[in-house]
Amino acid sequence: KAVSSLRCSSWEFGVLLPMEWVFWISYELRRAASEAVGCDDNPVKVASVKSWSVEAKSRVRRAFEETVCHSSGKCVPLLWQMYISFEISAGYFSKAKRLHVRALHSCPSCGSLWRIAASIN
């Protein structure tokens, strides 16, 4: 609840920092993984992204989309890399390729995004 209240108050003013985006996405990823495993207190158990529910994947995708579409998040290569890695681990390679094109369009000078192209293609 602390993350969501921070997120709502920061969005009212439109001043979310890139690290806050990372915290929010990390929270959503952990929440989805713990729902798939069925327990909140055991971080050792990890469920494959492919075994997550459709709702959990949608929630994580929504967090990523809001992040990379926001003016303070669209030029942060780490956020794009996390999003692309999520789609690859979920088995959606065509979505990962489309995301990669969007990422290169938003951050054309980022060398790490250009290196990801070799692993996707």
Rosetta blueprint (number, residue, H / E / L):
1 K L
2 A H
3 V H
4 S H
5 S H
6 L H
7 R H
8 C H
9 S H
10 S H
11 W H
12 E H
13 F H
14 G L
15 V L
16 L L
17 L L
18 P H
19 M H
20 E H
21 W H
22 V H
23 F H
24 W H
25 I H
26 S H
27 Y H
28 E H
29 L H
30 R H
31 R H
32 A H
33 A H
34 S H
35 E H
36 A H
37 V H
38 G L
39 C L
40 D L
41 D L
42 N L
43 P L
44 V L
45 K L
46 V L
47 A L
48 S L
49 V H
50 K H
51 S H
52 W L
53 S L
54 V H
55 E H
56 A H
57 K H
58 S H
59 R H
60 V H
61 R H
62 R H
63 A H
64 F H
65 E H
66 E H
67 T H
68 V H
69 C H
70 H L
71 S L
72 S L
73 G L
74 K L
75 C L
76 V L
77 P H
78 L H
79 L H
80 W H
81 Q H
82 M H
83 Y H
84 I H
85 S H
86 F H
87 E H
88 I H
89 S H
90 A H
91 G L
92 Y L
93 F H
94 S H
95 K H
96 A H
97 K H
98 R H
99 L H
100 H H
101 V H
102 R H
103 A H
104 L H
105 H H
106 S H
107 C L
108 P L
109 S L
110 C L
111 G H
112 S H
113 L H
114 W H
115 R H
116 I H
117 A H
118 A H
119 S H
120 I H
121 N L
